[in-house]
Amino acid sequence: MGSVVSDIMGVSARDMLNAIADGEDDPIKIARFARRTMKKKKDDLELALRGYINSHQRLMIKTILTHIDFLSEQVELLNQEVASRLSSHQEDIERLDSIPGIATRMAKS
C-alpha cells in the first residue's frame, strides 16, 4: 500500500488501515475507502492490498494506530499550552515576525 499511497496517515489510508486492523481482507472492499485523487488509483490499490495479514499483524496495526492517536492528542495539548503561554507576548511575536527571514514559528522560539 505504501508504494501507491503517498500520505499513509491521510483519511483514506487511515480508513483502509482501520478496516484491515478490524479484520477486513477483501482488497476490493478496502480500496473503496479511497477518496479524492486516490480514487484514480483503485486498481493499483487493490493490487497492493492483496496478501495475507495474520491476527498478530492486525493487532500490531491497531496498536500502532492507537499510539499515533495518543501522540497526536499530546501534540495538540502541547500546542494549546504553548499558544496559551505565548498569548501575552503576541505583540512582540508580531514585531519579530515583521523582520525579513524571521517567520512566526521562529519568533515564538
C-alpha distances in whole Angstrom, upper triangle without the diagonal:
4,5,5,6,9,10,8,12,13,14,11,9,11,13,10,10,13,13,12,14,17,16,15,13,14,11,13,14,11,10,14,13,12,15,17,15,12,14,14,11,11,12,9,6,9,9,5,6,9,11,13,13,16,18,18,15,15,18,16,13,16,19,16,16,20,20,18,20,24,23,23,26,28,27,28,31,32,31,34,36,36,37,40,41,41,42,46,45,44,47,46,43,43,46,44,41,44,44,42,39,39,36,36,34,36,39,38,38
4,5,5,7,8,7,11,12,14,12,9,12,14,12,11,15,16,14,16,19,19,18,17,17,14,17,18,14,13,16,15,14,16,17,15,12,15,16,12,14,14,11,9,12,12,8,10,13,14,16,15,18,20,20,16,16,19,17,14,17,19,16,15,19,19,17,20,22,21,21,24,26,25,26,29,30,29,32,34,34,35,38,39,39,40,44,43,41,44,44,40,41,43,41,38,41,41,39,36,36,33,34,31,33,36,35,35
4,6,7,10,10,14,14,17,15,12,15,17,14,15,18,19,17,19,22,22,20,19,19,15,17,19,16,14,17,17,15,17,18,15,12,15,15,11,13,13,9,9,12,11,8,11,13,15,17,17,21,23,23,19,20,22,20,18,21,22,19,19,23,23,21,23,26,25,24,28,29,28,29,33,33,32,35,37,36,37,40,42,41,43,46,45,43,46,45,41,42,45,42,39,42,42,39,36,37,34,35,33,35,38,37,37
4,7,9,9,13,13,15,12,10,14,15,13,14,17,17,16,19,21,21,19,18,17,14,15,16,14,11,14,14,11,13,14,11,9,11,11,7,9,10,7,6,10,10,7,10,13,15,18,18,22,24,24,20,20,23,21,18,21,23,20,19,23,24,21,23,26,25,24,28,29,28,29,32,33,32,34,37,37,37,40,42,41,42,46,45,43,45,45,41,42,44,42,39,41,42,39,37,37,34,35,33,35,38,37,37
4,6,6,9,9,11,9,7,11,12,11,12,15,16,15,17,20,20,19,18,18,14,16,16,13,11,14,12,10,11,12,10,8,11,11,9,11,12,10,8,12,12,10,11,15,17,19,18,22,23,23,19,19,22,20,16,19,21,18,17,20,21,18,20,23,22,21,24,26,24,25,29,29,28,31,33,33,33,36,38,37,38,42,41,39,42,42,38,38,41,39,36,38,39,37,34,34,31,32,30,32,35,34,34
4,6,9,9,12,11,9,12,15,14,14,17,19,18,20,23,23,22,21,21,18,19,20,17,15,17,15,12,13,13,11,9,13,13,11,14,16,13,12,15,16,13,15,18,20,22,21,25,26,25,21,21,23,21,18,20,22,18,17,21,21,18,19,23,21,19,23,25,23,24,27,27,26,29,31,30,31,34,35,35,36,39,38,36,39,39,35,35,38,36,33,35,35,33,31,31,28,28,26,29,32,31,31
4,5,5,9,9,7,9,12,12,12,15,17,17,18,21,22,21,21,21,19,20,20,16,15,17,14,12,12,13,12,10,14,15,13,15,18,15,13,17,18,15,16,19,21,23,21,24,25,24,20,20,22,19,16,18,19,16,14,18,18,14,16,19,18,16,19,21,19,20,24,24,23,25,28,27,27,31,32,32,33,36,35,34,36,36,32,33,36,34,31,33,34,32,30,29,26,26,24,27,30,29,29
4,6,9,8,5,7,10,10,9,12,14,14,15,17,19,18,18,19,17,18,18,14,14,16,13,12,13,15,14,12,15,16,14,15,17,15,12,16,17,13,13,17,18,19,18,20,21,20,17,16,18,16,12,14,16,13,11,15,15,12,14,17,16,15,18,20,19,20,23,24,23,26,28,28,28,31,33,33,34,38,37,35,38,38,34,35,38,36,33,36,37,35,32,32,29,28,26,29,31,30,30
4,7,8,6,5,9,10,9,11,14,14,14,17,19,18,20,21,18,20,19,15,15,17,13,13,13,15,15,13,16,18,17,17,20,18,15,18,20,17,16,20,21,22,19,22,22,21,18,17,18,16,12,13,15,12,9,12,13,9,11,14,13,11,15,17,16,16,20,21,20,22,25,25,25,28,30,30,31,34,34,33,36,36,32,33,36,34,31,34,35,34,31,30,27,26,24,27,29,28,28
4,6,5,6,9,10,10,12,14,15,16,18,20,19,20,20,18,19,18,15,14,15,11,10,10,11,12,10,13,16,15,16,19,17,15,18,19,17,17,20,22,23,21,24,24,24,20,19,20,19,15,16,18,15,12,15,16,12,13,16,16,13,16,19,17,17,21,22,21,23,26,26,26,28,31,30,31,35,34,32,35,36,32,32,36,34,31,34,35,34,31,30,27,26,24,27,30,28,29
4,6,5,6,9,10,10,12,14,15,16,19,17,19,19,17,18,16,13,13,12,9,9,8,10,12,11,12,16,15,15,19,18,15,17,20,18,17,20,22,23,21,24,23,24,21,19,20,19,16,16,18,16,13,15,17,14,13,17,17,14,17,20,19,18,21,23,22,23,27,27,27,29,32,31,32,36,36,34,37,37,34,34,37,36,33,36,37,36,34,33,29,28,27,30,32,30,31
4,5,5,6,9,10,11,12,14,15,17,15,16,16,14,14,13,10,9,9,6,5,6,9,10,8,9,13,12,11,15,14,11,14,16,14,13,17,19,21,19,22,22,23,20,18,20,19,15,16,19,17,14,17,19,16,16,20,20,18,20,23,22,22,25,27,26,27,30,31,30,33,35,35,35,39,39,37,40,41,37,37,41,39,36,39,40,39,36,36,32,31,30,33,35,34,35
4,5,5,6,9,10,10,12,14,15,14,15,15,13,14,13,10,9,11,8,7,9,12,12,9,11,14,12,12,15,14,10,13,15,12,11,15,17,18,16,19,20,20,17,15,17,16,12,14,16,14,11,15,16,14,14,18,18,17,19,22,21,21,25,26,25,27,30,30,30,33,35,35,36,40,39,38,41,41,37,38,41,39,36,39,40,39,36,35,32,32,29,32,35,33,34
4,5,5,6,9,10,10,12,14,14,15,16,15,16,14,11,12,13,9,10,11,14,15,13,15,17,16,15,18,17,14,16,18,15,14,17,18,19,17,19,18,19,16,14,15,14,11,11,13,11,8,11,13,11,11,15,15,14,16,19,19,19,22,23,23,25,27,28,28,31,33,33,34,38,38,36,39,40,36,37,40,39,36,39,40,39,36,35,32,31,29,32,34,32,33
4,5,5,6,9,10,10,13,11,13,14,13,14,11,8,10,10,6,8,10,14,15,13,14,17,16,14,17,17,13,15,17,15,13,17,18,18,16,19,18,19,16,14,16,16,12,12,15,14,11,13,16,14,13,17,18,17,18,22,22,21,24,26,26,27,30,31,31,33,35,36,36,40,40,39,42,42,39,39,43,41,39,41,43,42,39,38,35,34,32,35,37,35,36
4,5,5,6,9,10,11,9,10,11,10,11,9,6,7,9,6,8,11,14,15,12,13,16,14,12,15,14,10,11,14,12,10,13,14,15,13,16,16,17,14,12,15,15,11,12,15,14,12,15,17,15,16,19,20,19,21,24,24,24,27,29,28,30,33,34,34,36,38,39,39,43,43,41,45,45,41,42,45,44,41,44,45,43,41,40,37,36,34,37,39,37,38
4,5,5,6,8,10,9,11,13,12,14,12,9,11,12,10,11,14,17,18,15,16,19,16,15,17,16,12,13,15,13,10,13,14,14,12,14,14,14,11,9,11,11,7,8,11,10,8,12,14,12,13,17,17,17,19,22,22,23,25,27,27,29,31,32,33,35,37,37,38,42,42,41,44,44,41,41,45,43,40,43,44,43,40,39,36,35,33,36,38,36,36
4,5,5,6,9,9,11,13,13,15,12,9,12,13,10,13,15,19,20,17,18,21,19,18,20,19,15,16,18,16,13,16,16,16,13,15,14,15,12,9,11,11,8,7,11,11,8,10,13,13,12,15,17,17,18,21,22,22,24,26,27,28,30,32,32,34,36,37,38,41,42,41,44,44,41,42,45,44,41,44,45,44,42,41,37,36,34,37,39,37,37
4,5,5,6,5,8,10,10,12,9,7,10,11,9,12,15,19,20,17,17,20,18,16,18,18,14,14,16,15,12,14,14,14,12,14,13,15,13,10,12,13,10,10,14,14,12,14,17,16,16,19,21,20,22,25,25,26,28,30,30,31,34,35,36,37,40,41,41,45,45,44,47,48,44,45,48,47,44,47,48,47,45,44,40,39,37,40,42,40,41
4,5,5,5,6,9,9,12,10,7,11,13,11,14,17,20,21,18,18,21,18,16,18,17,13,13,15,13,9,11,11,10,8,10,10,12,9,7,10,11,8,9,13,13,12,14,17,16,17,20,21,21,23,26,26,27,29,31,31,33,35,36,37,39,41,42,43,46,47,45,49,49,45,46,50,48,45,48,49,48,45,44,41,40,38,41,43,41,41
4,5,7,9,12,13,16,14,11,14,16,14,16,19,23,24,20,21,24,22,20,21,20,17,17,18,16,13,15,14,12,9,10,9,10,8,4,7,8,6,6,9,10,9,11,14,14,15,17,19,19,21,23,24,25,27,29,30,31,33,35,36,37,39,40,41,45,45,44,48,48,44,46,49,47,45,48,49,48,45,44,41,40,37,40,42,40,40
4,6,9,12,14,15,13,11,15,15,14,17,20,23,25,22,22,25,23,21,22,22,18,18,20,18,15,16,16,14,11,11,10,12,11,7,9,11,9,8,12,13,12,13,16,17,16,19,21,21,22,25,26,27,28,31,31,32,35,36,37,38,41,42,43,46,47,46,49,50,46,47,51,49,47,50,51,50,48,46,43,42,39,42,44,42,42
4,6,9,12,14,12,11,14,15,15,18,21,25,26,22,22,25,23,20,21,21,17,16,18,17,13,14,13,11,9,9,8,11,10,7,10,12,11,11,14,16,15,16,19,20,20,22,24,24,26,28,29,30,32,34,35,36,38,40,40,42,44,45,46,50,50,49,53,53,49,51,54,52,50,53,54,53,50,49,46,45,42,45,47,45,45
4,6,8,10,8,7,11,12,12,15,18,22,23,19,19,22,19,17,18,18,15,13,15,15,11,12,12,11,10,11,11,14,13,10,13,15,13,13,16,17,16,18,21,21,21,24,26,25,27,30,30,31,33,35,35,37,39,40,41,43,45,46,47,50,51,49,53,53,49,50,54,52,49,52,53,52,50,49,45,44,42,45,47,45,46
4,6,9,8,8,11,12,13,16,19,23,23,19,19,21,18,16,16,16,13,11,12,12,8,8,8,8,8,10,11,14,12,10,14,16,14,15,18,19,18,20,23,23,23,26,28,27,29,32,32,33,35,37,38,39,42,43,43,45,47,48,49,52,53,51,55,55,51,52,55,53,51,54,54,53,50,50,47,46,43,46,49,47,47
4,5,5,6,9,10,12,14,18,21,21,18,17,19,16,13,13,14,12,9,11,12,8,8,9,10,11,14,15,18,16,14,18,19,17,18,21,22,20,23,25,25,25,29,30,29,31,34,34,35,37,39,39,41,43,44,45,47,49,49,50,54,54,52,56,56,52,53,56,54,51,54,55,54,51,50,47,47,44,47,50,48,48
4,6,5,6,9,10,12,15,18,18,15,14,15,13,10,10,10,8,5,8,8,5,6,9,11,12,15,17,19,16,15,19,19,17,18,22,21,20,23,25,24,25,28,29,28,31,33,33,34,36,38,38,39,42,43,43,45,48,48,49,52,52,50,54,54,50,51,54,52,49,52,52,51,48,48,45,44,42,45,48,46,46
4,5,5,6,9,11,14,17,17,14,12,14,12,8,9,11,9,6,9,11,8,9,12,14,15,18,20,22,20,18,22,22,20,21,24,24,22,25,27,26,26,30,31,30,32,35,35,35,38,39,39,40,43,44,44,46,49,49,49,53,53,51,54,54,51,51,54,53,50,52,53,51,49,49,45,45,43,46,49,47,48
4,5,5,8,10,13,17,18,14,13,15,14,10,12,14,11,9,12,13,10,11,14,15,15,18,19,21,19,17,20,21,18,19,22,22,20,23,25,24,24,28,29,28,30,33,33,33,35,37,37,38,41,42,42,44,47,47,47,51,51,49,52,53,49,50,53,52,49,51,52,51,49,48,45,44,42,45,48,46,47
4,5,6,8,12,15,16,12,12,14,13,10,12,12,9,8,11,11,8,10,12,14,13,16,17,19,16,14,17,18,15,16,19,19,17,20,22,21,21,24,26,24,26,29,29,29,32,34,34,35,38,39,39,41,44,44,44,48,48,46,50,50,46,47,50,49,46,48,49,48,45,45,41,41,39,42,44,43,43
4,5,6,9,12,13,9,8,11,9,6,8,9,6,6,9,10,8,10,14,16,16,19,20,22,19,17,20,21,17,18,22,21,19,22,24,22,23,26,27,25,28,31,30,30,33,35,34,36,39,39,39,42,44,44,44,48,48,46,49,49,46,46,49,48,44,47,48,46,44,44,40,40,38,41,44,42,43
4,5,8,11,13,10,8,11,11,8,10,12,9,9,13,13,12,14,17,19,18,21,22,24,21,19,22,23,19,20,23,23,20,23,25,23,23,27,28,26,28,31,31,30,33,35,34,36,39,39,39,41,44,44,44,48,48,46,49,49,46,46,49,48,45,47,48,47,45,44,41,40,39,42,44,43,44
4,6,10,12,9,8,12,11,9,13,13,10,11,15,14,12,15,18,19,18,21,21,23,20,18,20,21,17,17,21,20,17,19,22,20,19,23,24,22,24,27,27,26,30,31,31,32,35,36,35,37,40,40,40,44,44,42,45,46,42,42,46,45,41,44,45,44,42,41,38,37,35,38,41,39,40
4,7,8,5,5,9,8,7,11,11,9,11,14,13,12,16,18,20,20,23,24,25,22,20,23,22,19,19,23,21,18,21,23,21,21,24,25,23,25,28,27,27,30,32,30,32,35,35,35,37,40,40,40,44,43,41,44,45,41,41,44,43,40,42,43,42,40,39,36,35,34,37,39,38,39
4,6,5,5,9,10,10,13,14,12,14,17,16,16,19,22,24,23,26,27,28,25,23,25,25,21,22,24,23,20,22,24,21,21,25,25,22,25,28,26,26,29,31,29,30,34,34,33,36,38,38,38,41,41,39,42,42,39,38,42,41,37,39,41,39,38,37,34,33,32,35,37,36,37
4,5,6,8,10,11,15,15,14,16,19,18,18,22,25,27,26,30,30,31,28,26,29,28,24,25,27,25,22,25,27,23,23,27,27,24,26,29,27,26,30,31,29,31,34,34,33,36,38,37,37,41,41,38,40,41,38,37,40,39,36,37,39,37,36,36,32,32,31,34,36,35,37
4,5,6,8,10,13,13,12,15,17,17,18,21,24,26,26,30,31,31,28,27,29,28,24,26,28,26,23,26,27,24,24,28,28,25,28,30,28,28,32,32,30,32,36,35,34,37,39,38,39,42,41,39,41,42,38,37,40,39,36,37,39,37,35,35,32,32,31,34,36,36,37
4,5,5,7,10,10,9,12,14,13,14,17,20,23,22,26,27,28,24,23,26,25,21,23,25,23,21,24,25,22,23,26,26,24,27,29,28,27,31,32,30,32,36,35,35,38,40,39,40,43,43,40,43,43,40,39,42,41,37,39,40,38,36,36,33,33,32,35,37,37,37
4,5,5,9,10,9,11,14,14,14,17,21,23,23,27,28,29,26,24,27,27,23,24,27,25,23,26,28,25,25,29,29,27,29,32,31,30,34,35,33,35,38,38,37,40,43,42,42,46,45,43,46,46,42,42,45,44,40,42,44,42,40,40,36,36,35,38,41,40,41
4,6,8,9,9,12,13,14,15,18,21,24,25,28,30,31,28,27,30,29,25,27,30,28,25,29,30,27,28,32,31,29,32,34,33,33,36,37,36,37,41,40,40,43,45,44,44,48,47,45,47,47,44,43,46,45,41,43,44,42,40,40,37,37,36,39,42,41,42
4,6,5,6,9,10,10,12,14,18,21,22,25,27,28,25,24,27,26,23,25,27,25,23,27,28,26,27,30,30,28,31,33,32,32,36,37,35,37,40,40,40,43,45,44,44,48,47,45,48,48,44,44,47,45,42,44,44,42,40,40,37,38,36,39,42,41,42
4,5,5,6,9,10,10,12,16,19,20,23,25,27,23,22,25,25,22,23,27,25,23,26,28,26,26,30,30,28,31,34,33,33,36,38,36,38,41,41,41,44,46,45,46,50,49,47,50,50,46,46,49,48,44,46,47,45,43,43,40,40,38,41,44,43,44
4,5,5,6,9,10,11,15,18,20,23,26,27,24,23,27,26,23,25,28,27,25,29,30,28,29,33,33,31,34,37,36,36,39,41,39,41,44,44,44,47,49,49,49,53,52,50,53,53,49,49,52,50,47,49,50,48,45,46,43,43,41,44,47,46,46
4,6,5,6,9,10,14,17,18,22,25,25,22,22,25,24,21,24,27,25,23,27,28,26,28,31,31,29,33,35,34,34,38,39,38,40,43,42,42,45,47,47,48,51,50,48,51,51,47,47,50,48,45,47,48,45,43,43,40,41,39,41,44,44,44
4,5,5,6,9,12,15,16,19,22,23,19,18,22,21,18,20,23,21,20,24,25,23,24,28,28,27,29,32,31,31,35,36,35,37,40,40,40,43,45,44,45,49,48,47,49,49,46,46,49,47,44,46,47,45,42,42,39,39,37,40,43,42,42
4,6,5,6,10,13,15,18,21,22,19,18,22,22,19,21,24,23,22,25,27,25,26,30,30,29,32,34,34,34,37,39,38,40,43,43,43,46,48,48,48,52,52,50,53,53,49,49,52,50,47,50,50,48,46,46,43,43,41,44,46,45,45
4,5,6,9,13,15,18,21,22,19,19,23,22,20,22,25,24,23,27,28,26,28,31,31,31,33,36,35,36,39,40,39,42,44,44,45,47,49,49,50,54,53,51,54,54,50,51,53,51,48,51,51,49,46,47,44,44,42,44,47,46,46
4,6,8,11,13,16,19,20,16,17,20,19,17,20,22,20,20,24,25,23,25,28,28,27,30,32,32,33,36,37,36,39,41,41,42,44,46,46,47,51,50,48,51,51,47,48,51,48,46,48,48,46,44,44,41,41,39,41,44,43,43
4,6,9,10,14,16,17,14,14,17,17,14,17,20,19,18,21,23,22,23,26,27,26,29,31,31,32,35,36,36,38,40,41,41,44,46,46,47,51,50,49,52,51,48,48,51,49,46,49,50,48,45,45,42,42,39,42,45,43,43
4,7,9,13,16,17,15,15,18,18,16,19,22,21,21,24,26,25,26,29,30,30,32,34,34,35,38,39,39,41,44,44,45,47,49,49,51,54,54,52,55,55,51,52,55,53,50,53,53,51,48,48,45,45,43,45,48,47,47
4,7,10,13,15,12,13,16,16,15,18,20,20,20,23,25,24,26,29,29,30,32,34,34,36,38,39,40,42,44,45,45,48,50,50,51,55,54,53,56,56,52,53,56,54,51,54,54,53,50,49,47,46,44,46,49,48,47
4,6,10,11,10,11,14,14,14,16,19,19,19,22,24,24,26,28,29,29,32,34,34,36,38,39,40,42,44,44,46,48,49,50,51,55,55,54,57,57,53,54,57,55,52,55,56,54,51,50,48,47,45,47,50,48,48
4,7,8,6,7,10,11,10,13,15,15,16,18,20,21,22,24,25,26,28,30,31,32,35,36,37,39,40,41,43,45,46,47,48,52,52,51,54,54,50,52,55,52,50,53,54,52,49,48,46,45,42,44,47,45,45
4,6,5,6,9,10,11,13,14,16,17,19,20,21,23,25,26,27,29,31,32,33,35,36,38,39,41,42,44,45,47,48,49,53,53,52,56,55,52,53,56,54,52,55,56,54,51,50,48,47,44,46,49,47,46
4,5,5,6,9,10,11,12,14,15,16,18,20,21,23,24,26,27,29,30,32,33,35,36,38,39,41,42,44,45,46,48,51,52,51,55,54,51,53,56,53,51,55,55,54,51,50,47,46,43,46,48,46,45
4,5,5,6,9,10,10,12,14,15,16,18,20,21,22,24,26,27,28,30,32,33,34,36,37,39,40,42,43,45,46,50,50,49,53,52,49,51,54,52,50,53,53,53,49,48,45,45,41,44,46,44,43
4,5,5,6,9,10,10,12,14,15,16,18,20,21,22,24,26,27,29,30,31,33,35,36,37,39,40,42,43,45,48,48,47,51,50,47,49,51,49,47,50,51,50,46,45,43,42,39,41,44,42,41
4,5,5,6,9,10,11,12,14,15,17,18,20,21,23,24,26,27,29,30,31,33,35,36,37,39,41,42,43,47,47,46,50,50,46,48,51,49,47,50,50,49,46,45,42,41,38,41,44,41,41
4,5,5,6,9,10,11,12,14,15,16,18,20,21,23,24,26,27,29,30,32,33,35,36,38,39,41,42,45,46,45,49,49,45,47,50,48,46,49,50,49,46,45,42,41,38,40,43,40,40
4,5,5,6,9,10,10,12,14,15,16,18,20,21,22,24,26,27,28,30,31,33,34,36,37,39,40,43,44,43,47,46,43,45,48,45,44,47,47,47,43,42,39,38,35,37,40,38,37
4,5,5,6,9,10,10,12,14,15,16,18,20,21,23,24,26,27,29,30,31,33,35,36,37,39,42,42,41,45,45,41,43,46,44,42,45,45,45,42,40,37,36,33,36,38,36,36
4,6,5,6,9,10,11,12,14,15,17,18,20,21,23,24,26,27,29,30,32,33,35,36,37,41,41,41,44,44,41,42,46,44,42,45,46,45,42,41,38,36,34,36,38,36,36
4,6,5,6,9,10,11,12,14,15,17,18,20,21,23,24,26,27,29,30,32,33,35,36,39,40,39,43,43,40,41,44,42,41,44,45,44,41,40,37,35,32,35,37,34,34
4,5,5,6,9,10,10,12,14,15,16,18,20,21,22,24,26,27,28,30,31,33,34,38,38,37,41,40,37,39,42,39,38,41,42,41,38,36,34,33,29,32,34,32,31
4,5,5,6,9,10,10,12,14,15,17,18,20,21,23,24,26,27,29,30,31,33,36,36,36,39,39,36,37,40,38,36,40,41,40,37,36,33,31,28,31,33,31,31
4,5,5,6,9,10,11,12,14,15,17,19,20,21,23,25,26,27,29,30,32,35,36,35,39,39,36,37,40,39,37,40,41,41,38,36,33,32,29,31,34,31,31
4,5,5,6,9,10,11,12,14,15,16,18,20,21,22,24,26,27,28,30,33,34,33,37,37,34,36,38,36,35,38,39,39,36,34,31,30,27,29,31,28,28
4,5,5,6,9,10,10,12,14,15,16,18,20,21,22,24,26,27,28,32,32,31,35,34,31,33,36,34,32,36,36,36,33,31,28,27,24,26,29,26,26
4,5,5,6,9,10,11,12,14,15,17,18,20,21,23,25,26,27,30,31,30,34,34,31,32,36,34,32,35,37,36,34,32,29,27,24,27,29,26,26
4,5,5,6,9,10,11,12,14,15,17,18,20,21,23,24,26,29,30,29,33,33,30,32,35,33,32,36,37,37,34,32,29,27,24,27,28,25,25
4,5,5,6,9,10,10,12,14,15,16,18,20,21,22,24,27,27,27,31,30,27,30,32,31,29,33,33,34,31,29,26,24,21,23,25,22,22
4,5,5,6,9,10,10,12,14,15,16,18,20,21,22,26,26,25,29,29,26,27,31,29,27,31,32,32,29,27,24,22,19,22,24,21,21
4,5,5,6,9,10,11,12,14,15,16,18,20,21,24,25,25,28,29,26,28,31,29,28,31,33,33,31,28,25,23,20,23,25,21,22
4,5,5,6,9,10,11,12,14,15,17,18,20,23,23,24,27,27,24,27,30,28,27,30,31,32,30,27,24,22,19,22,23,19,20
4,5,5,6,9,10,10,12,14,15,16,18,21,21,21,25,24,21,24,27,25,23,27,28,29,26,23,21,18,15,18,20,17,17
4,5,5,6,9,10,10,12,14,15,16,20,20,20,23,24,21,22,26,24,23,26,28,29,27,24,21,18,16,19,20,17,18
4,5,5,6,9,10,11,12,14,15,18,19,19,23,23,21,23,26,25,24,28,29,30,28,25,22,19,17,20,20,17,18
4,5,5,6,9,10,11,12,14,17,17,18,21,21,19,21,24,22,22,25,27,28,26,22,20,17,15,17,18,14,14
4,5,5,6,9,10,10,12,15,16,15,19,19,16,18,21,20,19,22,24,25,23,20,17,14,12,15,15,12,13
4,5,5,6,9,10,10,14,15,15,18,19,16,19,22,21,20,23,25,27,25,22,19,16,14,17,17,13,15
4,5,5,6,9,10,13,14,14,18,18,16,19,22,21,20,24,25,27,26,22,20,17,15,17,17,13,14
4,5,5,6,9,11,11,12,16,15,13,16,18,17,17,21,22,24,22,18,16,13,11,13,13,9,10
4,6,5,6,9,10,10,13,14,12,14,17,16,16,19,21,23,22,18,16,12,11,14,13,9,12
4,6,5,8,10,10,14,15,13,16,19,18,18,21,23,26,25,21,19,15,15,17,15,12,14
4,6,7,8,10,13,13,12,15,17,17,18,21,22,25,24,20,18,15,14,16,14,10,12
4,5,5,6,10,10,8,11,14,13,14,17,19,21,20,17,15,12,12,13,11,7,10
4,5,5,9,10,9,11,14,15,15,17,20,22,22,18,17,13,14,15,13,10,13
4,6,8,9,10,12,14,15,16,18,20,23,23,19,18,15,16,17,14,12,14
4,6,5,6,9,10,11,12,15,16,19,20,16,15,12,13,14,10,9,12
4,5,5,6,9,10,10,12,15,18,18,15,13,10,12,13,10,9,13
4,5,5,6,9,10,11,13,17,18,15,14,12,14,15,11,11,14
4,5,5,6,8,10,12,15,16,12,13,11,13,12,8,9,12
4,5,5,6,9,10,13,14,10,9,7,9,9,5,6,9
4,5,5,6,9,12,13,10,9,7,11,11,8,9,13
4,5,5,7,11,13,10,11,10,13,12,9,11,14
4,5,6,9,10,7,8,8,10,9,6,9,11
4,5,8,8,5,5,5,9,8,6,9,11
4,6,9,7,8,9,12,11,9,13,15
4,6,6,8,10,13,11,9,13,14
4,6,8,11,13,11,11,15,16
4,6,10,11,9,10,14,14
4,7,8,6,6,10,10
4,5,5,6,9,10
4,5,5,6,9
4,5,5,7
4,5,5
4,5
4
